[in-house]
Amino acid sequence: MPGLSEAAIDALFAPLEGYGRLGLAVSGGPDSLALMLLAARQAQGARSRFVVYTVDHGLRPEAATEAKMVVREAAVLGLPARALRWEGEKPATGVQAAARAARYRLMAQAMAEDGVDLLLTAHHLGDQAETVLMRLAHGSGIEGLRGMDRRSVVEGCEIYRPLLGIRPEILREIVDEAGLTPAADPSNLDPHYERARWRLMLPALEELGLSLERLGSFARRMEEANALVHAEAEASWPRIVAPAGTDVVLDAGRFAALNPAVAVRLLGQVLGQVRGDRSAPPLGALEQLARRLQARVPLKRRTLHGCLILSDGDSIRVCREGPRGGARRASGALTAN
């Protein structure tokens, strides 16, 4: 295929050898059509291994026609396909996020019905670059700046992104060579949406030397750094963190000795455990609190992420934020230690 050698195509799908049936998320745009073409080439005589899923969100008049086009072209390639539709009321704001969530929910349900283990999406190097730039602009830390993971779970749908290192121009060449006419979603270049604004900026950034490849390499390095910080935080947990009923107590001296990035990660994990969910605390506030605790500055009362944090310089107690009487009892327990 143009732009990709046979060996390169094989390498894209090599990590999937242990899976059974695989789903393909195909919107009808050039990227997802290229994914479908690559999968058909890879499957060869076992094309029933792949199932194509396309979703009509009901947001544009052309969407139904585009879904039919995907099903038709999948049939030409010998791939089974299903067109799904997002029914019901549509939100007045946050439409793209809601559509994305609905899309993955619908495909996850269809995959369960079809015995499909994993969904492949056509996210590529340009998408990765946009994600890194958006998160950098939002002040993300190492964890966010690693960009999109090759594997993740979205709305209960396990996904894999085989094209994350491929430039979008190469994918368009594959589609052009096959003689297909991809669907054009005007929202992809609508500056009303943040991602589209960054997409429109990418050519200028490449001229300045900030290429897609360099942004992709940056994301990979951040992924490696994030793995190291995560591993160190996990290893430090038994030495520093101890349960105290429904609260958690940290050894302030050992916490102070941690690398600052590890301290922030560990503290975030503690707050998440005490609060009882996996949502991340605001990074800026978390960093500020970690710096103060590492300086062993006494804290009589500090709240963050639904938690109350107290410290006398020797130990740090974290409990769920509650009534003022509960806060006084936690403070007294810290003094008793």
KEPADREN-171832 format. One record per residue (C-alpha): residue in three letters; x, y, z; residue number from 1. Coordinates in Angstrom, 3 decimals, padded with zeros to 6 digits. Example, Ala and Ser with C-alpha at 12.3 -4.5 7.8 and 13.67 -1.06 7.14 Angstrom:
residues 2
{rest:ALA | u:012.300 | v:-004.500 | w:007.800 | nr:1}
{rest:SER | u:013.670 | v:-001.060 | w:007.140 | nr:2}
This chain:
residues 337
{rest:MET | u:000.000 | v:000.000 | w:000.000 | nr:1}
{rest:PRO | u:001.218 | v:003.569 | w:-000.659 | nr:2}
{rest:GLY | u:003.344 | v:004.983 | w:002.132 | nr:3}
{rest:LEU | u:003.412 | v:001.726 | w:004.140 | nr:4}
{rest:SER | u:005.423 | v:-001.386 | w:003.434 | nr:5}
{rest:GLU | u:003.988 | v:-004.853 | w:003.914 | nr:6}
{rest:ALA | u:006.245 | v:-005.281 | w:006.943 | nr:7}
{rest:ALA | u:004.996 | v:-001.991 | w:008.421 | nr:8}
{rest:ILE | u:001.377 | v:-003.075 | w:007.979 | nr:9}
{rest:ASP | u:002.098 | v:-006.408 | w:009.645 | nr:10}
{rest:ALA | u:003.735 | v:-004.554 | w:012.549 | nr:11}
{rest:LEU | u:000.595 | v:-002.452 | w:013.083 | nr:12}
{rest:PHE | u:-001.508 | v:-005.550 | w:013.719 | nr:13}
{rest:ALA | u:001.138 | v:-007.768 | w:015.356 | nr:14}
{rest:PRO | u:000.123 | v:-006.845 | w:018.951 | nr:15}
{rest:LEU | u:-003.379 | v:-008.179 | w:018.242 | nr:16}
{rest:GLU | u:-002.471 | v:-011.768 | w:017.445 | nr:17}
{rest:GLY | u:-003.804 | v:-013.050 | w:020.766 | nr:18}
{rest:TYR | u:-007.289 | v:-011.609 | w:020.239 | nr:19}
{rest:GLY | u:-010.282 | v:-013.248 | w:018.590 | nr:20}
{rest:ARG | u:-012.789 | v:-011.029 | w:016.803 | nr:21}
{rest:LEU | u:-011.876 | v:-007.383 | w:016.416 | nr:22}
{rest:GLY | u:-014.088 | v:-004.368 | w:015.834 | nr:23}
{rest:LEU | u:-013.270 | v:-001.456 | w:013.533 | nr:24}
{rest:ALA | u:-014.673 | v:001.992 | w:014.312 | nr:25}
{rest:VAL | u:-015.294 | v:003.515 | w:010.878 | nr:26}
{rest:SER | u:-016.935 | v:006.918 | w:010.520 | nr:27}
{rest:GLY | u:-016.411 | v:007.182 | w:006.772 | nr:28}
{rest:GLY | u:-013.647 | v:009.783 | w:007.037 | nr:29}
{rest:PRO | u:-010.268 | v:009.177 | w:005.387 | nr:30}
{rest:ASP | u:-008.549 | v:007.916 | w:008.542 | nr:31}
{rest:SER | u:-011.104 | v:005.272 | w:009.457 | nr:32}
{rest:LEU | u:-011.541 | v:004.165 | w:005.827 | nr:33}
{rest:ALA | u:-007.777 | v:003.630 | w:005.697 | nr:34}
{rest:LEU | u:-008.000 | v:001.542 | w:008.875 | nr:35}
{rest:MET | u:-010.702 | v:-000.592 | w:007.230 | nr:36}
{rest:LEU | u:-008.590 | v:-001.056 | w:004.089 | nr:37}
{rest:LEU | u:-005.532 | v:-002.016 | w:006.140 | nr:38}
{rest:ALA | u:-007.557 | v:-004.486 | w:008.202 | nr:39}
{rest:ALA | u:-008.995 | v:-006.095 | w:005.075 | nr:40}
{rest:ARG | u:-005.510 | v:-006.499 | w:003.661 | nr:41}
{rest:GLN | u:-004.284 | v:-007.962 | w:006.945 | nr:42}
{rest:ALA | u:-007.220 | v:-010.350 | w:007.334 | nr:43}
{rest:GLN | u:-006.942 | v:-011.760 | w:003.813 | nr:44}
{rest:GLY | u:-008.844 | v:-015.082 | w:003.965 | nr:45}
{rest:ALA | u:-010.160 | v:-014.560 | w:007.518 | nr:46}
{rest:ARG | u:-012.076 | v:-011.326 | w:007.082 | nr:47}
{rest:SER | u:-014.898 | v:-012.408 | w:009.382 | nr:48}
{rest:ARG | u:-012.401 | v:-011.764 | w:012.177 | nr:49}
{rest:PHE | u:-013.133 | v:-008.032 | w:011.764 | nr:50}
{rest:VAL | u:-016.529 | v:-006.404 | w:012.284 | nr:51}
{rest:VAL | u:-017.037 | v:-002.816 | w:011.099 | nr:52}
{rest:TYR | u:-019.099 | v:-000.476 | w:013.280 | nr:53}
{rest:THR | u:-020.304 | v:002.906 | w:012.081 | nr:54}
{rest:VAL | u:-022.497 | v:005.307 | w:014.050 | nr:55}
{rest:ASP | u:-025.067 | v:007.774 | w:012.750 | nr:56}
{rest:HIS | u:-025.301 | v:010.384 | w:015.509 | nr:57}
{rest:GLY | u:-028.331 | v:012.017 | w:013.906 | nr:58}
{rest:LEU | u:-026.625 | v:015.410 | w:014.083 | nr:59}
{rest:ARG | u:-026.138 | v:016.016 | w:010.339 | nr:60}
{rest:PRO | u:-028.457 | v:015.194 | w:007.421 | nr:61}
{rest:GLU | u:-025.562 | v:013.510 | w:005.594 | nr:62}
{rest:ALA | u:-024.788 | v:011.126 | w:008.457 | nr:63}
{rest:ALA | u:-027.228 | v:008.401 | w:007.432 | nr:64}
{rest:THR | u:-025.857 | v:008.369 | w:003.879 | nr:65}
{rest:GLU | u:-022.295 | v:008.187 | w:005.211 | nr:66}
{rest:ALA | u:-023.185 | v:005.215 | w:007.411 | nr:67}
{rest:LYS | u:-024.682 | v:003.423 | w:004.400 | nr:68}
{rest:MET | u:-021.507 | v:004.158 | w:002.421 | nr:69}
{rest:VAL | u:-019.374 | v:002.553 | w:005.148 | nr:70}
{rest:VAL | u:-021.532 | v:-000.573 | w:005.222 | nr:71}
{rest:ARG | u:-021.425 | v:-000.780 | w:001.425 | nr:72}
{rest:GLU | u:-017.653 | v:-000.426 | w:001.176 | nr:73}
{rest:ALA | u:-017.139 | v:-002.902 | w:004.008 | nr:74}
{rest:ALA | u:-019.212 | v:-005.442 | w:002.068 | nr:75}
{rest:VAL | u:-017.059 | v:-004.868 | w:-001.033 | nr:76}
{rest:LEU | u:-014.028 | v:-005.743 | w:001.112 | nr:77}
{rest:GLY | u:-015.753 | v:-008.825 | w:002.527 | nr:78}
{rest:LEU | u:-016.047 | v:-007.382 | w:006.040 | nr:79}
{rest:PRO | u:-019.255 | v:-007.729 | w:008.089 | nr:80}
{rest:ALA | u:-020.594 | v:-004.330 | w:009.167 | nr:81}
{rest:ARG | u:-023.264 | v:-002.793 | w:011.379 | nr:82}
{rest:ALA | u:-024.682 | v:000.741 | w:011.258 | nr:83}
{rest:LEU | u:-025.702 | v:002.008 | w:014.700 | nr:84}
{rest:ARG | u:-027.780 | v:005.105 | w:015.473 | nr:85}
{rest:TRP | u:-027.759 | v:007.463 | w:018.441 | nr:86}
{rest:GLU | u:-031.433 | v:007.912 | w:019.250 | nr:87}
{rest:GLY | u:-033.138 | v:010.305 | w:021.650 | nr:88}
{rest:GLU | u:-032.659 | v:013.905 | w:022.718 | nr:89}
{rest:LYS | u:-029.362 | v:015.615 | w:021.889 | nr:90}
{rest:PRO | u:-027.741 | v:018.090 | w:024.305 | nr:91}
{rest:ALA | u:-027.683 | v:021.805 | w:023.531 | nr:92}
{rest:THR | u:-024.060 | v:022.139 | w:024.720 | nr:93}
{rest:GLY | u:-021.109 | v:019.770 | w:024.852 | nr:94}
{rest:VAL | u:-022.373 | v:018.023 | w:021.749 | nr:95}
{rest:GLN | u:-019.031 | v:016.563 | w:020.650 | nr:96}
{rest:ALA | u:-018.292 | v:015.047 | w:024.064 | nr:97}
{rest:ALA | u:-021.809 | v:013.631 | w:024.336 | nr:98}
{rest:ALA | u:-021.629 | v:012.192 | w:020.816 | nr:99}
{rest:ARG | u:-018.279 | v:010.585 | w:021.580 | nr:100}
{rest:ALA | u:-019.647 | v:008.962 | w:024.747 | nr:101}
{rest:ALA | u:-022.755 | v:007.745 | w:022.909 | nr:102}
{rest:ARG | u:-020.647 | v:006.365 | w:020.052 | nr:103}
{rest:TYR | u:-018.511 | v:004.210 | w:022.325 | nr:104}
{rest:ARG | u:-021.497 | v:003.040 | w:024.382 | nr:105}
{rest:LEU | u:-023.301 | v:001.906 | w:021.243 | nr:106}
{rest:MET | u:-020.244 | v:000.116 | w:019.882 | nr:107}
{rest:ALA | u:-019.510 | v:-001.546 | w:023.240 | nr:108}
{rest:GLN | u:-023.057 | v:-002.928 | w:023.300 | nr:109}
{rest:ALA | u:-022.784 | v:-004.171 | w:019.703 | nr:110}
{rest:MET | u:-019.402 | v:-005.754 | w:020.409 | nr:111}
{rest:ALA | u:-020.838 | v:-007.681 | w:023.342 | nr:112}
{rest:GLU | u:-023.625 | v:-008.973 | w:021.088 | nr:113}
{rest:ASP | u:-021.159 | v:-009.975 | w:018.360 | nr:114}
{rest:GLY | u:-018.499 | v:-011.563 | w:020.570 | nr:115}
{rest:VAL | u:-015.928 | v:-008.908 | w:019.666 | nr:116}
{rest:ASP | u:-013.025 | v:-008.536 | w:022.098 | nr:117}
{rest:LEU | u:-011.431 | v:-005.227 | w:021.144 | nr:118}
{rest:LEU | u:-012.260 | v:-002.122 | w:019.100 | nr:119}
{rest:LEU | u:-009.668 | v:-000.613 | w:016.762 | nr:120}
{rest:THR | u:-009.867 | v:003.124 | w:016.137 | nr:121}
{rest:ALA | u:-008.105 | v:005.257 | w:013.525 | nr:122}
{rest:HIS | u:-006.505 | v:007.833 | w:015.831 | nr:123}
{rest:HIS | u:-003.230 | v:008.837 | w:014.176 | nr:124}
{rest:LEU | u:-000.113 | v:010.922 | w:014.761 | nr:125}
{rest:GLY | u:-001.955 | v:014.181 | w:014.046 | nr:126}
{rest:ASP | u:-004.584 | v:013.333 | w:016.663 | nr:127}
{rest:GLN | u:-001.819 | v:012.577 | w:019.147 | nr:128}
{rest:ALA | u:-000.119 | v:015.910 | w:018.429 | nr:129}
{rest:GLU | u:-003.393 | v:017.793 | w:018.917 | nr:130}
{rest:THR | u:-004.024 | v:016.005 | w:022.210 | nr:131}
{rest:VAL | u:-000.568 | v:016.869 | w:023.558 | nr:132}
{rest:LEU | u:-000.937 | v:020.542 | w:022.578 | nr:133}
{rest:MET | u:-004.406 | v:020.796 | w:024.111 | nr:134}
{rest:ARG | u:-003.264 | v:019.255 | w:027.379 | nr:135}
{rest:LEU | u:-000.145 | v:021.404 | w:027.468 | nr:136}
{rest:ALA | u:-002.336 | v:024.494 | w:027.066 | nr:137}
{rest:HIS | u:-004.561 | v:023.264 | w:029.911 | nr:138}
{rest:GLY | u:-001.592 | v:022.881 | w:032.275 | nr:139}
{rest:SER | u:-001.514 | v:019.065 | w:032.378 | nr:140}
{rest:GLY | u:001.291 | v:017.255 | w:034.150 | nr:141}
{rest:ILE | u:003.330 | v:014.251 | w:033.056 | nr:142}
{rest:GLU | u:000.340 | v:011.908 | w:033.166 | nr:143}
{rest:GLY | u:-001.676 | v:014.046 | w:030.757 | nr:144}
{rest:LEU | u:001.188 | v:014.988 | w:028.461 | nr:145}
{rest:ARG | u:001.726 | v:011.371 | w:027.474 | nr:146}
{rest:GLY | u:-001.209 | v:011.984 | w:025.139 | nr:147}
{rest:MET | u:-003.517 | v:009.202 | w:024.052 | nr:148}
{rest:ASP | u:-002.664 | v:005.705 | w:025.195 | nr:149}
{rest:ARG | u:-002.404 | v:003.021 | w:022.578 | nr:150}
{rest:ARG | u:-004.774 | v:000.957 | w:024.725 | nr:151}
{rest:SER | u:-007.585 | v:002.370 | w:026.842 | nr:152}
{rest:VAL | u:-011.182 | v:001.864 | w:027.942 | nr:153}
{rest:VAL | u:-013.802 | v:004.453 | w:026.974 | nr:154}
{rest:GLU | u:-017.421 | v:004.136 | w:028.154 | nr:155}
{rest:GLY | u:-016.832 | v:000.449 | w:028.895 | nr:156}
{rest:CYS | u:-015.385 | v:-000.122 | w:025.423 | nr:157}
{rest:GLU | u:-011.842 | v:-001.524 | w:025.270 | nr:158}
{rest:ILE | u:-010.009 | v:000.144 | w:022.400 | nr:159}
{rest:TYR | u:-006.669 | v:-000.104 | w:020.630 | nr:160}
{rest:ARG | u:-005.110 | v:002.562 | w:018.395 | nr:161}
{rest:PRO | u:-002.812 | v:000.842 | w:015.857 | nr:162}
{rest:LEU | u:-002.280 | v:003.995 | w:013.728 | nr:163}
{rest:LEU | u:-001.089 | v:006.306 | w:016.503 | nr:164}
{rest:GLY | u:002.349 | v:006.667 | w:014.912 | nr:165}
{rest:ILE | u:001.129 | v:007.191 | w:011.317 | nr:166}
{rest:ARG | u:000.819 | v:010.611 | w:009.661 | nr:167}
{rest:PRO | u:-002.684 | v:011.449 | w:008.375 | nr:168}
{rest:GLU | u:-001.356 | v:012.134 | w:004.853 | nr:169}
{rest:ILE | u:-000.313 | v:008.502 | w:004.540 | nr:170}
{rest:LEU | u:-003.801 | v:007.341 | w:005.485 | nr:171}
{rest:ARG | u:-005.367 | v:009.653 | w:002.914 | nr:172}
{rest:GLU | u:-003.018 | v:008.255 | w:000.240 | nr:173}
{rest:ILE | u:-004.238 | v:004.748 | w:001.052 | nr:174}
{rest:VAL | u:-007.847 | v:005.826 | w:000.596 | nr:175}
{rest:ASP | u:-007.125 | v:007.723 | w:-002.629 | nr:176}
{rest:GLU | u:-005.253 | v:004.744 | w:-004.050 | nr:177}
{rest:ALA | u:-008.306 | v:002.567 | w:-003.351 | nr:178}
{rest:GLY | u:-010.527 | v:005.003 | w:-005.242 | nr:179}
{rest:LEU | u:-012.763 | v:005.743 | w:-002.254 | nr:180}
{rest:THR | u:-014.359 | v:009.127 | w:-001.572 | nr:181}
{rest:PRO | u:-014.299 | v:009.745 | w:002.184 | nr:182}
{rest:ALA | u:-017.018 | v:011.581 | w:004.059 | nr:183}
{rest:ALA | u:-016.234 | v:015.149 | w:005.108 | nr:184}
{rest:ASP | u:-017.336 | v:016.227 | w:008.586 | nr:185}
{rest:PRO | u:-017.269 | v:020.055 | w:008.667 | nr:186}
{rest:SER | u:-016.849 | v:020.062 | w:012.450 | nr:187}
{rest:ASN | u:-013.307 | v:018.715 | w:011.979 | nr:188}
{rest:LEU | u:-012.224 | v:022.160 | w:010.769 | nr:189}
{rest:ASP | u:-014.745 | v:024.292 | w:012.666 | nr:190}
{rest:PRO | u:-012.761 | v:026.739 | w:014.868 | nr:191}
{rest:HIS | u:-015.670 | v:026.719 | w:017.308 | nr:192}
{rest:TYR | u:-014.143 | v:023.471 | w:018.639 | nr:193}
{rest:GLU | u:-010.800 | v:023.538 | w:020.455 | nr:194}
{rest:ARG | u:-009.373 | v:020.451 | w:018.772 | nr:195}
{rest:ALA | u:-010.159 | v:021.921 | w:015.360 | nr:196}
{rest:ARG | u:-008.337 | v:025.139 | w:016.300 | nr:197}
{rest:TRP | u:-005.202 | v:023.176 | w:017.157 | nr:198}
{rest:ARG | u:-005.598 | v:021.134 | w:013.950 | nr:199}
{rest:LEU | u:-005.616 | v:024.340 | w:011.928 | nr:200}
{rest:MET | u:-002.451 | v:025.496 | w:013.763 | nr:201}
{rest:LEU | u:-000.408 | v:022.351 | w:013.096 | nr:202}
{rest:PRO | u:000.953 | v:023.344 | w:009.635 | nr:203}
{rest:ALA | u:002.350 | v:026.606 | w:011.047 | nr:204}
{rest:LEU | u:003.893 | v:024.769 | w:014.000 | nr:205}
{rest:GLU | u:005.509 | v:022.243 | w:011.645 | nr:206}
{rest:GLU | u:007.089 | v:025.099 | w:009.713 | nr:207}
{rest:LEU | u:008.665 | v:026.237 | w:012.996 | nr:208}
{rest:GLY | u:010.081 | v:022.763 | w:013.594 | nr:209}
{rest:LEU | u:007.388 | v:021.439 | w:015.940 | nr:210}
{rest:SER | u:006.502 | v:018.490 | w:013.737 | nr:211}
{rest:LEU | u:003.955 | v:015.752 | w:014.376 | nr:212}
{rest:GLU | u:006.844 | v:013.336 | w:014.866 | nr:213}
{rest:ARG | u:008.449 | v:015.517 | w:017.532 | nr:214}
{rest:LEU | u:005.173 | v:015.911 | w:019.385 | nr:215}
{rest:GLY | u:004.663 | v:012.152 | w:019.130 | nr:216}
{rest:SER | u:008.159 | v:011.540 | w:020.517 | nr:217}
{rest:PHE | u:007.438 | v:013.974 | w:023.338 | nr:218}
{rest:ALA | u:004.281 | v:012.014 | w:024.205 | nr:219}
{rest:ARG | u:006.264 | v:008.756 | w:024.228 | nr:220}
{rest:ARG | u:008.903 | v:010.226 | w:026.540 | nr:221}
{rest:MET | u:006.207 | v:011.522 | w:028.873 | nr:222}
{rest:GLU | u:004.655 | v:008.047 | w:028.879 | nr:223}
{rest:GLU | u:008.007 | v:006.586 | w:029.934 | nr:224}
{rest:ALA | u:008.470 | v:009.237 | w:032.634 | nr:225}
{rest:ASN | u:004.914 | v:008.711 | w:033.844 | nr:226}
{rest:ALA | u:005.485 | v:004.953 | w:034.160 | nr:227}
{rest:LEU | u:008.595 | v:005.605 | w:036.249 | nr:228}
{rest:VAL | u:006.797 | v:008.045 | w:038.570 | nr:229}
{rest:HIS | u:003.864 | v:005.656 | w:038.933 | nr:230}
{rest:ALA | u:006.142 | v:002.720 | w:039.771 | nr:231}
{rest:GLU | u:008.041 | v:004.751 | w:042.375 | nr:232}
{rest:ALA | u:004.802 | v:005.942 | w:043.982 | nr:233}
{rest:GLU | u:003.541 | v:002.351 | w:044.153 | nr:234}
{rest:ALA | u:006.808 | v:001.173 | w:045.706 | nr:235}
{rest:SER | u:006.768 | v:004.013 | w:048.256 | nr:236}
{rest:TRP | u:003.202 | v:003.407 | w:049.395 | nr:237}
{rest:PRO | u:003.890 | v:000.596 | w:051.951 | nr:238}
{rest:ARG | u:006.707 | v:002.597 | w:053.592 | nr:239}
{rest:ILE | u:004.781 | v:005.848 | w:053.904 | nr:240}
{rest:VAL | u:001.024 | v:005.205 | w:053.949 | nr:241}
{rest:ALA | u:-000.883 | v:003.416 | w:056.708 | nr:242}
{rest:PRO | u:-004.628 | v:002.989 | w:057.245 | nr:243}
{rest:ALA | u:-006.136 | v:004.493 | w:060.399 | nr:244}
{rest:GLY | u:-009.755 | v:003.403 | w:060.451 | nr:245}
{rest:THR | u:-011.464 | v:005.235 | w:057.619 | nr:246}
{rest:ASP | u:-008.565 | v:007.725 | w:057.485 | nr:247}
{rest:VAL | u:-005.058 | v:007.402 | w:056.048 | nr:248}
{rest:VAL | u:-001.883 | v:008.513 | w:057.829 | nr:249}
{rest:LEU | u:001.409 | v:009.291 | w:056.076 | nr:250}
{rest:ASP | u:004.894 | v:009.423 | w:057.570 | nr:251}
{rest:ALA | u:005.745 | v:013.098 | w:057.030 | nr:252}
{rest:GLY | u:009.525 | v:012.584 | w:057.139 | nr:253}
{rest:ARG | u:009.539 | v:009.878 | w:054.503 | nr:254}
{rest:PHE | u:007.041 | v:011.798 | w:052.403 | nr:255}
{rest:ALA | u:009.345 | v:014.830 | w:052.523 | nr:256}
{rest:ALA | u:012.218 | v:012.728 | w:051.149 | nr:257}
{rest:LEU | u:010.331 | v:011.730 | w:047.993 | nr:258}
{rest:ASN | u:011.055 | v:013.160 | w:044.574 | nr:259}
{rest:PRO | u:008.498 | v:016.004 | w:044.157 | nr:260}
{rest:ALA | u:006.780 | v:014.349 | w:041.173 | nr:261}
{rest:VAL | u:006.466 | v:011.087 | w:043.107 | nr:262}
{rest:ALA | u:005.143 | v:012.954 | w:046.161 | nr:263}
{rest:VAL | u:002.437 | v:014.612 | w:044.066 | nr:264}
{rest:ARG | u:001.428 | v:011.274 | w:042.530 | nr:265}
{rest:LEU | u:001.343 | v:009.505 | w:045.903 | nr:266}
{rest:LEU | u:-000.671 | v:012.280 | w:047.534 | nr:267}
{rest:GLY | u:-003.141 | v:012.256 | w:044.653 | nr:268}
{rest:GLN | u:-003.579 | v:008.499 | w:045.047 | nr:269}
{rest:VAL | u:-004.177 | v:008.891 | w:048.784 | nr:270}
{rest:LEU | u:-006.830 | v:011.571 | w:048.226 | nr:271}
{rest:GLY | u:-008.520 | v:009.417 | w:045.594 | nr:272}
{rest:GLN | u:-008.590 | v:006.407 | w:047.929 | nr:273}
{rest:VAL | u:-009.974 | v:008.369 | w:050.862 | nr:274}
{rest:ARG | u:-012.574 | v:010.092 | w:048.712 | nr:275}
{rest:GLY | u:-013.513 | v:006.776 | w:047.155 | nr:276}
{rest:ASP | u:-013.207 | v:007.544 | w:043.445 | nr:277}
{rest:ARG | u:-010.571 | v:007.699 | w:040.721 | nr:278}
{rest:SER | u:-011.081 | v:011.298 | w:039.629 | nr:279}
{rest:ALA | u:-007.924 | v:013.394 | w:039.750 | nr:280}
{rest:PRO | u:-007.547 | v:016.386 | w:042.077 | nr:281}
{rest:PRO | u:-006.721 | v:019.738 | w:040.415 | nr:282}
{rest:LEU | u:-003.010 | v:019.456 | w:039.627 | nr:283}
{rest:GLY | u:-001.994 | v:022.985 | w:040.635 | nr:284}
{rest:ALA | u:-003.649 | v:022.743 | w:044.046 | nr:285}
{rest:LEU | u:-002.273 | v:019.219 | w:044.552 | nr:286}
{rest:GLU | u:001.286 | v:020.353 | w:043.759 | nr:287}
{rest:GLN | u:000.971 | v:023.296 | w:046.140 | nr:288}
{rest:LEU | u:-000.263 | v:021.037 | w:048.952 | nr:289}
{rest:ALA | u:002.464 | v:018.451 | w:048.319 | nr:290}
{rest:ARG | u:005.173 | v:021.143 | w:048.431 | nr:291}
{rest:ARG | u:003.870 | v:022.410 | w:051.749 | nr:292}
{rest:LEU | u:003.689 | v:018.937 | w:053.241 | nr:293}
{rest:GLN | u:007.194 | v:018.110 | w:051.986 | nr:294}
{rest:ALA | u:008.422 | v:021.256 | w:053.750 | nr:295}
{rest:ARG | u:006.824 | v:019.741 | w:056.885 | nr:296}
{rest:VAL | u:004.826 | v:022.890 | w:057.534 | nr:297}
{rest:PRO | u:002.082 | v:022.144 | w:060.113 | nr:298}
{rest:LEU | u:-001.446 | v:022.187 | w:058.712 | nr:299}
{rest:LYS | u:-004.383 | v:022.630 | w:061.073 | nr:300}
{rest:ARG | u:-007.002 | v:022.316 | w:058.366 | nr:301}
{rest:ARG | u:-006.722 | v:022.051 | w:054.590 | nr:302}
{rest:THR | u:-009.356 | v:020.680 | w:052.254 | nr:303}
{rest:LEU | u:-008.856 | v:019.358 | w:048.747 | nr:304}
{rest:HIS | u:-010.759 | v:016.930 | w:046.540 | nr:305}
{rest:GLY | u:-013.376 | v:016.237 | w:049.195 | nr:306}
{rest:CYS | u:-010.706 | v:015.411 | w:051.787 | nr:307}
{rest:LEU | u:-009.464 | v:017.057 | w:054.973 | nr:308}
{rest:ILE | u:-005.670 | v:017.116 | w:055.369 | nr:309}
{rest:LEU | u:-003.935 | v:017.807 | w:058.694 | nr:310}
{rest:SER | u:-000.264 | v:017.648 | w:059.654 | nr:311}
{rest:ASP | u:001.849 | v:018.362 | w:062.732 | nr:312}
{rest:GLY | u:005.105 | v:018.016 | w:060.790 | nr:313}
{rest:ASP | u:005.666 | v:014.415 | w:061.887 | nr:314}
{rest:SER | u:002.588 | v:012.746 | w:060.453 | nr:315}
{rest:ILE | u:-000.046 | v:013.633 | w:057.883 | nr:316}
{rest:ARG | u:-003.671 | v:012.568 | w:058.299 | nr:317}
{rest:VAL | u:-006.134 | v:012.476 | w:055.421 | nr:318}
{rest:CYS | u:-009.844 | v:011.921 | w:056.031 | nr:319}
{rest:ARG | u:-013.049 | v:012.515 | w:054.138 | nr:320}
{rest:GLU | u:-014.330 | v:016.042 | w:054.470 | nr:321}
{rest:GLY | u:-017.470 | v:016.104 | w:056.585 | nr:322}
{rest:PRO | u:-019.262 | v:018.041 | w:059.317 | nr:323}
{rest:ARG | u:-017.172 | v:020.403 | w:061.414 | nr:324}
{rest:GLY | u:-017.474 | v:018.068 | w:064.375 | nr:325}
{rest:GLY | u:-015.902 | v:015.297 | w:062.293 | nr:326}
{rest:ALA | u:-013.049 | v:017.621 | w:061.368 | nr:327}
{rest:ARG | u:-012.330 | v:018.368 | w:065.035 | nr:328}
{rest:ARG | u:-012.275 | v:014.660 | w:065.895 | nr:329}
{rest:ALA | u:-009.769 | v:013.989 | w:063.111 | nr:330}
{rest:SER | u:-007.602 | v:016.867 | w:064.302 | nr:331}
{rest:GLY | u:-007.648 | v:015.504 | w:067.827 | nr:332}
{rest:ALA | u:-006.671 | v:012.041 | w:066.607 | nr:333}
{rest:LEU | u:-003.659 | v:013.510 | w:064.830 | nr:334}
{rest:THR | u:-002.501 | v:015.270 | w:067.992 | nr:335}
{rest:ALA | u:-002.845 | v:012.021 | w:069.922 | nr:336}
{rest:ASN | u:-000.420 | v:010.350 | w:067.515 | nr:337}
